[in-house]
Amino acid sequence: MKKITLLLALCFFSVARAGLFDDDEARRAIIDVRKKIEIQTEEIKKSVDDIKKFQNNLIEQQNLFENLRNEIQRVRGEKEELTQELRKQQAAAQALSQGIDERLKNIDERLKNIDERSKKFEPVKVKLDNQEFLADPAEIRFYEAALATFRKGEFAVASEGFIDFNKRYPTSGYAVMSLFWLGNSQYANREYKDAIKNFNNLLAKDPDHARAPDAMLSVANCQLEMKDVKSARKTLDDLMKKYPQSESAAAAKERLSKLK
């Protein structure tokens, strides 16, 4: 019985000892596990922190990217506005340039027209009955129009034309010839007194003129038409004395011979 009791005690002690050893190993294993868990937990916390930092960095980068994208869009918008404004300014500048070119062309045309018009009004040299003088284009046209009327036989109209000419251009180089044709127009209209007056004006104005002998002979003709033979003889005699070499002097001599 004692043997059995001892044996049982030994077994119990062995089992108890074995259980004691098993608990220590378990504790150590649990401690190791806890340490590993703590290490892993720390690592997980660190990883989580790293992930949070990464997420924060990613968010910051996304925000920065978004800001950059907004800035790029804003710059592009400003660039587009500036481009449109530049195009408008270029178009306006081109239109202004074209307008200036057109104005310059118009000014050139006007200057050319002014030059041409000024040339029309510039005096030109005229040679008439061996005399040279300057006359305005309008003056020349006026005189030639009156003379053309005389040559068409419209003596009354021609007379008015030469009278107007003498009033407008009293110092003209055509003045003497205008008096001559005026006298002839009046002679043709049988206005003998007026004709004599204008022929005498010619002789007083330029006694050495090439038409002076003809004017003097015309005075005598007017006097004869007026039956003033005495005055006509004196005029014809004076004509031969004053212009002896002229054709009018020869005609005066012939008429005197017929009057005697």
VEXDRENPA-474352 format. One line per field, with one value per residue: x, y, z of N, C-alpha, C in turn; chain. Coordinates in nm, 3 decimals, always signed. Atoms other than C-alpha are relative to their C-alpha. Example, Ala and Ser with C-alpha at 12.3 -4.5 7.8 and 13.67 -1.06 7.14 Angstrom:
residues 2
n_px: +0.089, -0.082
n_py: -0.119, -0.119
n_pz: +0.000, -0.006
ca_px: +1.230, +1.367
ca_py: -0.450, -0.106
ca_pz: +0.780, +0.714
c_px: +0.090, -0.077
c_py: +0.120, +0.109
c_pz: +0.000, +0.073
chain: A, A
This chain:
residues 260
n_px: +0.082, -0.095, -0.065, +0.096, +0.014, -0.125, -0.001, +0.096, -0.059, -0.104, +0.068, +0.060, -0.110, -0.053, +0.098, +0.001, -0.124, +0.015, +0.096, -0.068, -0.087, +0.084, +0.049, -0.110, -0.021, +0.116, -0.012, -0.103, +0.054, +0.097, -0.078, -0.061, +0.106, +0.037, -0.107, +0.013, +0.119, -0.032, -0.089, +0.082, +0.091, -0.080, -0.027, +0.127, +0.022, -0.095, +0.048, +0.119, -0.049, -0.061, +0.109, +0.065, -0.090, +0.007, +0.130, -0.007, -0.084, +0.076, +0.104, -0.068, -0.038, +0.123, +0.040, -0.096, +0.031, +0.126, -0.032, -0.076, +0.094, +0.079, -0.087, -0.022, +0.125, +0.010, -0.099, +0.050, +0.109, -0.060, -0.069, +0.102, +0.050, -0.106, -0.009, +0.113, -0.023, -0.107, +0.059, +0.082, -0.090, -0.062, +0.102, +0.020, -0.120, +0.002, +0.103, -0.052, -0.105, +0.068, +0.063, -0.105, -0.043, +0.104, -0.005, -0.120, +0.029, +0.092, -0.077, -0.083, +0.089, +0.038, -0.117, -0.014, +0.107, -0.033, -0.107, +0.057, +0.083, -0.087, -0.057, +0.103, +0.011, -0.129, -0.013, -0.079, -0.054, +0.080, -0.061, +0.107, -0.045, -0.142, -0.017, +0.011, +0.046, +0.057, +0.145, +0.064, +0.081, +0.138, -0.008, -0.016, +0.128, +0.096, -0.031, +0.022, +0.144, +0.055, -0.050, +0.071, +0.134, -0.016, -0.025, +0.126, +0.087, +0.092, -0.073, +0.055, -0.048, -0.145, -0.021, +0.021, -0.109, -0.123, +0.021, -0.018, -0.141, -0.076, +0.031, -0.061, -0.145, -0.039, -0.145, -0.037, -0.074, +0.100, +0.083, -0.004, +0.072, +0.141, +0.054, +0.005, +0.113, +0.121, +0.029, +0.049, +0.135, +0.090, +0.007, +0.090, +0.135, +0.025, -0.013, -0.123, -0.059, -0.064, -0.115, -0.106, -0.050, -0.085, -0.122, -0.085, -0.057, -0.111, -0.112, -0.055, -0.059, -0.123, -0.008, -0.096, +0.049, +0.009, +0.135, +0.027, +0.037, +0.132, +0.097, +0.013, +0.076, +0.138, +0.060, +0.035, +0.116, +0.118, +0.030, +0.060, +0.136, +0.078, -0.001, -0.091, -0.111, -0.110, -0.072, -0.056, -0.121, -0.106, -0.045, -0.077, -0.126, -0.081, -0.041, -0.114, -0.115, -0.045, -0.038, -0.017, -0.041, +0.102, +0.098, +0.113, -0.037, +0.024, +0.145, +0.043, -0.037, +0.093, +0.132, -0.009, +0.005, +0.138, +0.081, -0.025
n_py: -0.120, -0.110, -0.004, -0.057, -0.141, -0.067, -0.003, -0.102, -0.132, -0.026, -0.032, -0.133, -0.100, -0.005, -0.072, -0.141, -0.063, -0.012, -0.110, -0.126, -0.032, -0.037, -0.137, -0.095, -0.008, -0.070, -0.143, -0.058, -0.006, -0.111, -0.125, -0.019, -0.040, -0.138, -0.087, -0.005, -0.079, -0.141, -0.046, -0.012, -0.115, -0.120, -0.010, -0.037, -0.142, -0.076, +0.009, -0.086, -0.138, -0.022, -0.008, -0.130, -0.101, +0.014, -0.053, -0.146, -0.049, +0.018, -0.104, -0.126, +0.001, -0.016, -0.141, -0.077, +0.027, -0.068, -0.143, -0.021, +0.014, -0.122, -0.109, +0.019, -0.039, -0.147, -0.056, +0.025, -0.095, -0.132, +0.004, -0.007, -0.138, -0.084, +0.031, -0.066, -0.144, -0.029, +0.010, -0.120, -0.114, +0.017, -0.033, -0.145, -0.064, +0.021, -0.089, -0.136, -0.014, -0.010, -0.131, -0.100, +0.016, -0.058, -0.146, -0.047, +0.007, -0.110, -0.125, -0.004, -0.032, -0.140, -0.082, +0.006, -0.083, -0.140, -0.036, -0.013, -0.122, -0.118, -0.018, -0.060, -0.141, -0.066, -0.078, +0.060, -0.100, -0.017, -0.085, -0.054, -0.116, -0.022, -0.038, +0.110, -0.040, +0.109, -0.010, +0.111, +0.085, -0.051, -0.123, +0.041, +0.056, -0.110, -0.076, +0.083, +0.020, -0.123, -0.008, +0.102, -0.055, -0.100, +0.067, +0.061, -0.106, -0.043, -0.121, -0.058, +0.085, -0.019, -0.132, +0.014, +0.082, -0.078, -0.101, +0.071, +0.037, -0.119, -0.032, +0.100, +0.005, -0.130, -0.006, +0.122, -0.011, +0.002, -0.121, -0.078, +0.075, +0.001, -0.128, +0.005, +0.081, -0.067, -0.106, +0.061, +0.050, -0.116, -0.048, +0.090, -0.028, -0.140, -0.086, -0.064, -0.086, +0.088, +0.063, -0.101, -0.019, +0.113, -0.003, -0.106, +0.052, +0.088, -0.083, -0.069, +0.101, +0.056, -0.054, +0.076, +0.136, +0.041, -0.027, -0.145, -0.056, +0.050, -0.070, -0.137, +0.012, +0.030, -0.126, -0.073, +0.068, -0.037, -0.140, -0.001, +0.053, -0.105, -0.110, -0.105, +0.015, -0.084, +0.071, +0.120, -0.040, -0.032, +0.127, +0.074, -0.073, +0.027, +0.140, +0.011, -0.066, +0.069, +0.138, -0.006, +0.128, +0.103, +0.028, -0.090, -0.130, +0.014, -0.002, -0.138, -0.081, +0.032, -0.055, -0.145, -0.032, +0.013, -0.103, -0.131
n_pz: +0.000, -0.007, +0.131, +0.097, -0.035, +0.042, +0.146, +0.042, -0.032, +0.100, +0.130, -0.010, +0.002, +0.138, +0.084, -0.042, +0.052, +0.146, +0.025, -0.031, +0.115, +0.115, -0.023, +0.025, +0.144, +0.057, -0.030, +0.088, +0.136, +0.004, -0.006, +0.134, +0.094, -0.030, +0.051, +0.147, +0.032, -0.026, +0.109, +0.122, -0.021, +0.023, +0.145, +0.066, -0.029, +0.084, +0.139, +0.009, +0.002, +0.133, +0.099, -0.021, +0.056, +0.146, +0.042, -0.013, +0.110, +0.124, +0.002, +0.028, +0.141, +0.078, -0.012, +0.079, +0.140, +0.030, +0.008, +0.124, +0.111, +0.001, +0.043, +0.145, +0.066, -0.010, +0.092, +0.136, +0.024, +0.021, +0.129, +0.104, +0.000, +0.057, +0.144, +0.065, -0.006, +0.095, +0.134, +0.020, +0.019, +0.132, +0.100, -0.005, +0.055, +0.145, +0.055, -0.009, +0.101, +0.129, +0.006, +0.022, +0.140, +0.086, -0.015, +0.070, +0.143, +0.029, -0.006, +0.122, +0.111, -0.013, +0.035, +0.145, +0.057, -0.025, +0.094, +0.134, +0.003, -0.006, +0.134, +0.083, -0.035, +0.015, +0.124, +0.108, +0.091, +0.121, +0.103, +0.082, +0.077, -0.031, -0.140, -0.094, -0.133, -0.079, -0.017, -0.071, +0.088, +0.006, +0.080, +0.140, +0.045, +0.010, +0.122, +0.118, +0.016, +0.060, +0.138, +0.077, +0.026, +0.106, +0.128, +0.044, +0.047, -0.106, -0.041, -0.123, -0.110, -0.008, -0.061, -0.144, -0.051, -0.011, -0.106, -0.127, -0.014, -0.038, -0.138, -0.088, +0.017, +0.059, +0.024, +0.072, +0.126, +0.106, -0.011, +0.125, +0.102, -0.037, +0.048, +0.146, +0.043, -0.049, +0.098, +0.123, -0.027, -0.001, +0.139, +0.072, -0.049, +0.038, -0.118, +0.045, -0.103, -0.099, +0.066, +0.006, -0.137, -0.041, +0.083, -0.055, -0.125, +0.038, +0.043, -0.118, -0.089, +0.058, +0.137, +0.080, +0.018, +0.139, +0.047, -0.008, +0.131, +0.038, -0.083, +0.053, +0.125, -0.038, -0.046, +0.123, +0.060, -0.079, +0.031, +0.132, -0.014, -0.066, +0.097, -0.048, +0.095, -0.043, -0.106, +0.058, +0.074, -0.095, -0.062, +0.099, +0.019, -0.119, +0.008, +0.092, -0.060, -0.121, +0.032, +0.147, +0.060, -0.026, +0.105, -0.023, +0.060, +0.144, +0.018, -0.029, +0.117, +0.106, -0.033, +0.012, +0.143, +0.046, -0.063, +0.063
ca_px: +0.000, +0.282, +0.444, +0.135, +0.102, +0.462, +0.424, +0.120, +0.302, +0.589, +0.356, +0.174, +0.497, +0.616, +0.293, +0.299, +0.654, +0.579, +0.281, +0.496, +0.744, +0.465, +0.328, +0.668, +0.711, +0.361, +0.427, +0.746, +0.568, +0.291, +0.549, +0.725, +0.397, +0.309, +0.648, +0.602, +0.253, +0.385, +0.661, +0.415, +0.177, +0.454, +0.541, +0.174, +0.144, +0.457, +0.320, -0.009, +0.179, +0.379, +0.060, -0.100, +0.208, +0.200, -0.171, -0.108, +0.175, -0.045, -0.325, -0.080, +0.050, -0.305, -0.387, -0.070, -0.153, -0.506, -0.369, -0.122, -0.400, -0.615, -0.321, -0.253, -0.620, -0.611, -0.291, -0.440, -0.751, -0.541, -0.333, -0.648, -0.779, -0.444, -0.435, -0.783, -0.694, -0.373, -0.571, -0.815, -0.529, -0.358, -0.683, -0.735, -0.375, -0.414, -0.738, -0.573, -0.276, -0.508, -0.700, -0.377, -0.268, -0.602, -0.576, -0.222, -0.339, -0.625, -0.384, -0.152, -0.446, -0.555, -0.204, -0.189, -0.526, -0.410, -0.094, -0.296, -0.542, -0.261, -0.109, -0.442, -0.428, -0.060, +0.011, +0.143, +0.347, +0.148, +0.283, +0.047, +0.133, +0.507, +0.450, +0.502, +0.325, +0.193, -0.176, -0.390, -0.562, -0.902, -0.800, -0.697, -1.023, -1.226, -1.049, -1.061, -1.432, -1.512, -1.294, -1.463, -1.801, -1.675, -1.554, -1.897, -2.045, -2.225, -2.100, -2.337, -2.244, -1.877, -1.898, -2.040, -1.771, -1.484, -1.637, -1.657, -1.303, -1.165, -1.345, -1.208, -0.857, -0.775, -0.398, -0.401, -0.160, -0.475, -0.609, -0.496, -0.622, -0.945, -0.997, -0.923, -1.180, -1.429, -1.401, -1.448, -1.752, -1.906, -1.819, -1.997, -2.299, -2.281, -2.200, -1.948, -1.903, -1.832, -1.601, -1.404, -1.375, -1.228, -0.992, -0.863, -0.824, -0.606, -0.392, -0.354, -0.271, -0.010, +0.060, +0.343, +0.131, +0.120, -0.255, -0.226, -0.222, -0.525, -0.705, -0.637, -0.766, -1.078, -1.137, -1.132, -1.377, -1.614, -1.590, -1.668, -1.970, -2.083, -2.036, -1.765, -1.535, -1.326, -1.235, -1.177, -0.928, -0.736, -0.724, -0.602, -0.338, -0.218, -0.205, +0.029, +0.252, +0.267, +0.288, +0.423, +0.556, +0.240, -0.013, -0.279, -0.086, -0.102, -0.475, -0.516, -0.335, -0.565, -0.877, -0.756, -0.715, -1.073, -1.200, -1.048
ca_py: +0.000, +0.233, +0.139, +0.226, +0.553, +0.638, +0.542, +0.760, +1.046, +1.013, +1.012, +1.314, +1.494, +1.406, +1.521, +1.836, +1.902, +1.838, +2.071, +2.331, +2.310, +2.327, +2.651, +2.824, +2.738, +2.858, +3.181, +3.230, +3.151, +3.393, +3.655, +3.595, +3.617, +3.934, +4.081, +3.984, +4.128, +4.445, +4.461, +4.396, +4.647, +4.905, +4.819, +4.842, +5.178, +5.295, +5.167, +5.340, +5.660, +5.619, +5.556, +5.863, +6.067, +5.928, +6.005, +6.356, +6.402, +6.262, +6.499, +6.789, +6.688, +6.652, +6.995, +7.132, +6.963, +7.102, +7.448, +7.411, +7.294, +7.589, +7.823, +7.671, +7.714, +8.073, +8.144, +7.979, +8.191, +8.504, +8.395, +8.345, +8.685, +8.845, +8.664, +8.788, +9.138, +9.125, +9.011, +9.296, +9.543, +9.397, +9.421, +9.776, +9.863, +9.709, +9.897, +10.215, +10.152, +10.092, +10.405, +10.604, +10.456, +10.551, +10.901, +10.935, +10.819, +11.068, +11.341, +11.246, +11.254, +11.589, +11.726, +11.602, +11.761, +12.082, +12.074, +12.016, +12.289, +12.525, +12.457, +12.548, +12.881, +12.948, +13.226, +13.108, +13.290, +13.426, +13.567, +13.797, +14.042, +14.005, +14.081, +13.838, +13.857, +13.637, +13.561, +13.349, +13.049, +13.197, +13.526, +13.351, +13.157, +13.473, +13.659, +13.370, +13.315, +13.679, +13.663, +13.339, +13.512, +13.800, +13.559, +13.393, +13.730, +13.774, +14.131, +14.247, +13.950, +13.995, +14.364, +14.276, +14.009, +14.249, +14.516, +14.261, +14.149, +14.503, +14.551, +14.227, +14.251, +14.621, +14.557, +14.239, +14.185, +14.132, +14.477, +14.653, +14.376, +14.365, +14.737, +14.673, +14.394, +14.585, +14.879, +14.648, +14.485, +14.827, +14.934, +14.622, +14.716, +15.072, +15.209, +15.446, +15.689, +15.410, +15.244, +15.570, +15.608, +15.261, +15.290, +15.615, +15.446, +15.187, +15.458, +15.640, +15.320, +15.187, +15.408, +15.177, +14.866, +14.664, +14.728, +15.104, +15.190, +14.965, +15.133, +15.475, +15.365, +15.225, +15.565, +15.724, +15.462, +15.540, +15.911, +15.846, +15.634, +15.932, +16.159, +16.352, +16.374, +16.656, +16.462, +16.151, +16.336, +16.465, +16.117, +15.962, +16.232, +16.185, +15.812, +15.851, +16.085, +15.874, +15.529, +15.590, +15.233, +15.056, +14.890, +15.106, +15.418, +15.288, +15.227, +15.577, +15.731, +15.551, +15.665, +16.025, +16.020, +15.913, +16.179, +16.470
ca_pz: +0.000, +0.088, -0.237, -0.423, -0.237, -0.303, -0.657, -0.692, -0.520, -0.755, -1.050, -0.923, -0.861, -1.205, -1.355, -1.148, -1.243, -1.605, -1.584, -1.420, -1.702, -1.958, -1.800, -1.815, -2.176, -2.247, -2.063, -2.256, -2.578, -2.487, -2.396, -2.727, -2.905, -2.722, -2.807, -3.167, -3.159, -3.000, -3.257, -3.534, -3.377, -3.369, -3.723, -3.818, -3.638, -3.817, -4.145, -4.073, -3.993, -4.310, -4.502, -4.344, -4.431, -4.782, -4.803, -4.673, -4.920, -5.193, -5.094, -5.090, -5.432, -5.559, -5.422, -5.575, -5.904, -5.887, -5.817, -6.099, -6.331, -6.230, -6.280, -6.622, -6.715, -6.590, -6.786, -7.094, -7.053, -7.018, -7.317, -7.523, -7.417, -7.496, -7.830, -7.917, -7.801, -8.005, -8.311, -8.259, -8.225, -8.532, -8.727, -8.604, -8.688, -9.033, -9.089, -8.967, -9.194, -9.489, -9.399, -9.384, -9.718, -9.871, -9.726, -9.857, -10.198, -10.184, -10.081, -10.369, -10.608, -10.471, -10.502, -10.860, -10.931, -10.768, -10.978, -11.292, -11.196, -11.108, -11.447, -11.601, -11.420, -11.473, -11.725, -12.060, -12.317, -12.612, -12.936, -13.126, -13.406, -13.331, -12.965, -12.679, -12.345, -12.066, -12.037, -11.808, -11.970, -11.879, -12.036, -12.356, -12.375, -12.318, -12.598, -12.844, -12.775, -12.858, -13.171, -13.284, -13.250, -13.467, -13.734, -13.740, -13.827, -13.495, -13.458, -13.186, -12.963, -13.049, -12.954, -12.613, -12.570, -12.637, -12.412, -12.128, -12.200, -12.173, -11.843, -11.698, -11.837, -11.889, -11.873, -12.081, -12.368, -12.573, -12.480, -12.800, -13.026, -12.829, -12.903, -13.269, -13.304, -13.092, -13.332, -13.629, -13.467, -13.411, -13.764, -13.897, -13.683, -13.821, -13.479, -13.635, -13.348, -13.099, -13.351, -13.403, -13.024, -12.977, -13.277, -13.132, -12.792, -12.961, -13.125, -12.793, -12.606, -12.847, -13.152, -13.262, -13.263, -13.586, -13.609, -13.556, -13.934, -13.992, -13.700, -13.848, -14.189, -14.017, -13.854, -14.199, -14.327, -14.039, -14.118, -14.481, -14.383, -14.173, -14.479, -14.294, -14.595, -14.455, -14.141, -14.351, -14.576, -14.278, -14.121, -14.446, -14.486, -14.129, -14.189, -14.488, -14.291, -13.975, -14.131, -14.482, -14.531, -14.430, -14.658, -14.496, -14.616, -14.975, -14.939, -14.788, -15.088, -15.327, -15.143, -15.131, -15.503, -15.544, -15.307, -15.508
c_px: +0.084, +0.069, -0.090, -0.014, +0.120, +0.005, -0.094, +0.054, +0.104, -0.063, -0.059, +0.105, +0.056, -0.095, -0.002, +0.122, -0.009, -0.096, +0.063, +0.090, -0.081, -0.052, +0.110, +0.023, -0.114, +0.009, +0.104, -0.050, -0.097, +0.073, +0.062, -0.104, -0.039, +0.104, -0.011, -0.120, +0.028, +0.088, -0.080, -0.095, +0.073, +0.028, -0.125, -0.030, +0.092, -0.045, -0.121, +0.040, +0.061, -0.108, -0.072, +0.086, -0.004, -0.130, -0.002, +0.084, -0.073, -0.109, +0.060, +0.040, -0.122, -0.050, +0.091, -0.026, -0.127, +0.023, +0.075, -0.092, -0.088, +0.081, +0.027, -0.124, -0.016, +0.096, -0.044, -0.113, +0.052, +0.071, -0.099, -0.057, +0.102, +0.014, -0.113, +0.018, +0.108, -0.053, -0.085, +0.087, +0.069, -0.098, -0.025, +0.119, +0.005, -0.103, +0.046, +0.105, -0.062, -0.067, +0.100, +0.049, -0.101, +0.002, +0.120, -0.021, -0.092, +0.072, +0.087, -0.085, -0.041, +0.114, +0.021, -0.106, +0.029, +0.109, -0.056, -0.086, +0.086, +0.064, -0.101, -0.011, +0.133, +0.004, +0.088, +0.044, -0.082, +0.075, -0.111, +0.048, +0.142, +0.024, -0.021, -0.043, -0.055, -0.148, -0.050, -0.081, -0.144, -0.007, +0.007, -0.132, -0.104, +0.021, -0.033, -0.148, -0.065, +0.042, -0.072, -0.141, +0.004, +0.015, -0.123, -0.099, -0.101, +0.060, -0.052, +0.049, +0.150, +0.033, -0.016, +0.113, +0.128, -0.012, +0.021, +0.146, +0.083, -0.027, +0.071, +0.153, +0.051, +0.149, +0.050, +0.083, -0.091, -0.079, -0.006, -0.078, -0.150, -0.068, -0.016, -0.122, -0.132, -0.042, -0.055, -0.140, -0.101, -0.014, -0.098, -0.145, -0.043, -0.005, +0.130, +0.065, +0.073, +0.124, +0.118, +0.063, +0.097, +0.126, +0.097, +0.061, +0.118, +0.123, +0.064, +0.074, +0.132, +0.011, +0.096, -0.044, -0.016, -0.137, -0.035, -0.035, -0.139, -0.110, -0.026, -0.079, -0.147, -0.072, -0.045, -0.122, -0.128, -0.043, -0.065, -0.143, -0.092, -0.007, +0.086, +0.129, +0.121, +0.085, +0.067, +0.128, +0.115, +0.056, +0.087, +0.136, +0.093, +0.053, +0.122, +0.126, +0.058, +0.048, +0.021, +0.031, -0.105, -0.091, -0.120, +0.028, -0.026, -0.149, -0.055, +0.028, -0.099, -0.137, +0.001, -0.012, -0.142, -0.089, +0.017, -0.083
c_py: +0.124, +0.017, +0.066, +0.147, +0.078, +0.014, +0.106, +0.139, +0.038, +0.038, +0.139, +0.109, +0.017, +0.079, +0.147, +0.073, +0.024, +0.113, +0.133, +0.044, +0.045, +0.143, +0.103, +0.017, +0.076, +0.149, +0.065, +0.013, +0.116, +0.133, +0.029, +0.047, +0.144, +0.098, +0.014, +0.086, +0.148, +0.057, +0.021, +0.119, +0.130, +0.020, +0.044, +0.148, +0.086, +0.000, +0.089, +0.146, +0.034, +0.015, +0.134, +0.112, -0.002, +0.058, +0.153, +0.061, -0.009, +0.106, +0.136, +0.010, +0.016, +0.144, +0.090, -0.017, +0.074, +0.150, +0.033, -0.007, +0.124, +0.119, -0.007, +0.042, +0.152, +0.067, -0.020, +0.095, +0.140, +0.006, +0.013, +0.142, +0.094, -0.023, +0.068, +0.152, +0.042, -0.005, +0.123, +0.121, -0.007, +0.036, +0.150, +0.074, -0.014, +0.091, +0.145, +0.025, +0.014, +0.135, +0.110, -0.008, +0.063, +0.152, +0.057, -0.002, +0.114, +0.134, +0.014, +0.038, +0.147, +0.092, +0.000, +0.087, +0.148, +0.046, +0.021, +0.126, +0.125, +0.026, +0.066, +0.150, +0.075, +0.079, -0.071, +0.111, +0.000, +0.092, +0.044, +0.127, +0.042, +0.052, -0.122, +0.053, -0.124, +0.024, -0.123, -0.083, +0.050, +0.125, -0.033, -0.053, +0.108, +0.075, -0.081, -0.026, +0.122, +0.011, -0.102, +0.049, +0.104, -0.068, -0.071, +0.104, +0.046, +0.124, +0.063, -0.079, +0.017, +0.133, -0.007, -0.081, +0.079, +0.110, -0.064, -0.037, +0.120, +0.042, -0.096, +0.004, +0.130, +0.009, -0.122, +0.031, -0.003, +0.132, +0.078, -0.072, -0.007, +0.129, +0.000, -0.078, +0.055, +0.110, -0.057, -0.057, +0.114, +0.060, -0.086, +0.021, +0.143, +0.093, +0.079, +0.086, -0.083, -0.067, +0.097, +0.017, -0.113, -0.011, +0.105, -0.040, -0.091, +0.083, +0.074, -0.098, -0.053, +0.046, -0.076, -0.144, -0.032, +0.031, +0.150, +0.059, -0.046, +0.071, +0.140, -0.002, -0.028, +0.125, +0.081, -0.062, +0.035, +0.144, +0.011, -0.053, +0.104, +0.126, +0.118, -0.011, +0.080, -0.069, -0.125, +0.033, +0.027, -0.128, -0.078, +0.066, -0.026, -0.144, -0.016, +0.062, -0.083, -0.142, -0.015, -0.134, -0.109, -0.020, +0.092, +0.137, -0.004, +0.004, +0.139, +0.089, -0.024, +0.061, +0.153, +0.043, -0.007, +0.107, +0.136, +0.017
c_pz: +0.000, -0.134, -0.102, +0.025, -0.043, -0.151, -0.052, +0.027, -0.102, -0.134, +0.003, -0.004, -0.138, -0.090, +0.034, -0.052, -0.150, -0.035, +0.028, -0.114, -0.120, +0.015, -0.026, -0.149, -0.068, +0.024, -0.092, -0.144, -0.015, +0.000, -0.137, -0.101, +0.021, -0.054, -0.152, -0.042, +0.020, -0.110, -0.128, +0.011, -0.025, -0.149, -0.076, +0.022, -0.086, -0.145, -0.021, -0.005, -0.136, -0.107, +0.011, -0.057, -0.152, -0.054, +0.006, -0.111, -0.133, -0.013, -0.031, -0.147, -0.090, +0.004, -0.084, -0.149, -0.043, -0.015, -0.129, -0.122, -0.012, -0.049, -0.150, -0.077, +0.001, -0.098, -0.144, -0.035, -0.027, -0.135, -0.114, -0.011, -0.062, -0.150, -0.077, -0.003, -0.099, -0.143, -0.031, -0.027, -0.135, -0.111, -0.004, -0.060, -0.152, -0.067, +0.002, -0.106, -0.139, -0.016, -0.027, -0.145, -0.095, +0.007, -0.073, -0.151, -0.041, -0.001, -0.124, -0.121, +0.002, -0.040, -0.152, -0.068, +0.018, -0.095, -0.140, -0.010, +0.001, -0.135, -0.093, +0.025, -0.013, -0.131, -0.102, -0.095, -0.130, -0.097, -0.096, -0.068, +0.040, +0.141, +0.089, +0.137, +0.070, +0.019, +0.075, -0.099, -0.013, -0.087, -0.149, -0.054, -0.021, -0.131, -0.125, -0.023, -0.066, -0.146, -0.089, -0.033, -0.112, -0.135, -0.052, -0.048, +0.102, +0.066, +0.129, +0.123, +0.019, +0.067, +0.151, +0.064, +0.019, +0.106, +0.138, +0.023, +0.048, +0.145, +0.096, -0.005, -0.063, -0.031, -0.077, -0.123, -0.120, -0.007, -0.131, -0.109, +0.031, -0.043, -0.152, -0.048, +0.051, -0.098, -0.129, +0.017, -0.004, -0.140, -0.081, +0.041, -0.028, +0.123, -0.017, +0.109, +0.107, -0.059, -0.004, +0.140, +0.038, -0.087, +0.051, +0.135, -0.027, -0.036, +0.117, +0.090, -0.054, -0.145, -0.090, -0.023, -0.147, -0.060, +0.000, -0.137, -0.045, +0.080, -0.054, -0.130, +0.029, +0.050, -0.122, -0.066, +0.074, -0.033, -0.137, +0.005, +0.062, -0.087, +0.048, -0.082, +0.045, +0.107, -0.055, -0.076, +0.097, +0.063, -0.097, -0.023, +0.119, -0.001, -0.090, +0.059, +0.117, -0.029, -0.151, -0.065, +0.016, -0.120, +0.015, -0.060, -0.151, -0.029, +0.024, -0.119, -0.113, +0.026, -0.010, -0.146, -0.054, +0.061, -0.066, -0.126
chain: A, A, A, A, A, A, A, A, A, A, A, A, A, A, A, A, A, A, A, A, A, A, A, A, A, A, A, A, A, A, A, A, A, A, A, A, A, A, A, A, A, A, A, A, A, A, A, A, A, A, A, A, A, A, A, A, A, A, A, A, A, A, A, A, A, A, A, A, A, A, A, A, A, A, A, A, A, A, A, A, A, A, A, A, A, A, A, A, A, A, A, A, A, A, A, A, A, A, A, A, A, A, A, A, A, A, A, A, A, A, A, A, A, A, A, A, A, A, A, A, A, A, A, A, A, A, A, A, A, A, A, A, A, A, A, A, A, A, A, A, A, A, A, A, A, A, A, A, A, A, A, A, A, A, A, A, A, A, A, A, A, A, A, A, A, A, A, A, A, A, A, A, A, A, A, A, A, A, A, A, A, A, A, A, A, A, A, A, A, A, A, A, A, A, A, A, A, A, A, A, A, A, A, A, A, A, A, A, A, A, A, A, A, A, A, A, A, A, A, A, A, A, A, A, A, A, A, A, A, A, A, A, A, A, A, A, A, A, A, A, A, A, A, A, A, A, A, A, A, A, A, A, A, A, A, A, A, A, A, A
